[in-house]
Amino acid sequence: MLKINQIRCELGDTFSIQHIAKKLHCKPSDILFYEIDRMSMDARGNDFHYVYSVYADVVNENKFLHLHDVKREEKQLYQLPVVHAQPNKRPIVVGFGPSGMYAALILAEAGLNPIIIERGQSVEQRTKDIHEFFTQGKLLPESNVQFGEGGAGTFSDGKLTTRMKNIRVTKVYEEFVEAGANPSIMYEQRPHLGTDVLQTIVKKIREKIIRFGGEIHFNTKLESLYIKDNQVVGIHTTDQDFDTDCVLLCAGHSASDTYENLLAQGVEIVQKDFAIGVRVEHPQSLIDQSTYRKYYGHPSLHAASYQLTAKTSVNRGVYSFCMCPGGVVIPASTQENTLAVNGMSYSNRAGKNANSAILVQIPRSDFDKGHPLDGFEFQKQLEQKCFKQEYLAPVQNIKDYLQHQTSSSLVVSSSYPRPTYMTDMHAFFSDEVNQAMEEGMKQFDTKIHGWIDNGIMVGLESRSSSPIRIVRNEGGNSTSIRGLYPCGEGAGYAGGIVSSAVDGIKQAENYIQSLNKKM
């Protein structure tokens, strides 16, 4: 099989076998089979076009190996780990976000019949609860944008972009496609799913896990571990107790109460740097025009995204995160009388506004008071500070923020589904954070002209990553409790849907490897 790179396809063309034949200078009939590996847009200069990489079986492969962009390469496939003997107790997965979902899937496919507990509701009930929160301001602490089947990623843009070069990524994408995602996510440069598609996907993956012997308990929260001689022997939940010698902990980055209980039981948890900031909204047309220039409005182009970074004089990085083209800003609180926001979009990304988190790095020195969970308290205090009744969100024009004045009206109508209130966002952040934010925004305006004058800020984005890390050894075990496998974003080892899912797969493999060593 050949790997063929740098195959050009003009804007508006449909990629086909003819493009490969042109690259190889051969007949289309010489190409026996091909599969797209990657597709990206080359937007340098004014000559926009797509670039493809493919795997292909071609007649007389050897005669093409001298070409610059051609080499012999077989596509790698994920291999499910093999279990040599069944354990006496079923493994338990705590949390059913991306890391928990994929950890449970691997365990189920390997024949280990995992038990999954999820503090929130199934995606069907969760969707109803979140709709009621958006429309009526009624927050359910255990069924919201953060907690419930699919985790925080279900009610987001569903971005699958990752820098990871890992065969497990292919497994993640293949399962999404099997569950109903567009097969193009396997090769797109910036694949995404959208909240509407994710709601169906997570349900189908749940059903697959059950078919393979898994068992799922919703509305069930981990209260504590049963530990004997530093080994997990069971768990206590709000519903019932379970015997087990393996807990894959995939609780997510908002489960501060769970981490508090585990810390009290001796689980080693340390502080970790994280980031805070705001959501910004701009007309999607502004982002499209800035990105596509003379090709703006071309029917084959989708809503454009951006990725921005800046260095500042106060030595704090500022960057965009979780950019949602054609999306909406949503309330993402988990506790009453607090406000956090996030971004969400549907698969068609057809909304009028683009939104993105603009985050400033928060080093441990900003919040460290000597307790491993101080970062959670820091987040909570910020979220309490900007809360107003009925989950109103603070808003401000970016231009007014830079001039230190409260806005009298907004240059862009916010997509936030609850009411908003005008304020000066400086009140929520330290002087250093505000200085970094201001410097970063001014730099961003040089990259996207009009970014300042045509943008608004919506606060507060405080849940972009976990402020802790549950320390684990090379085999994936907690360094303090045997049989406890911390996973994913909440444990401090991932930063998005794909990396969380990959970490869940990796930890399931680590558990299986430990089982096989005992046999």
Disulfide bonds with the S-S distance in Angstrom:
none
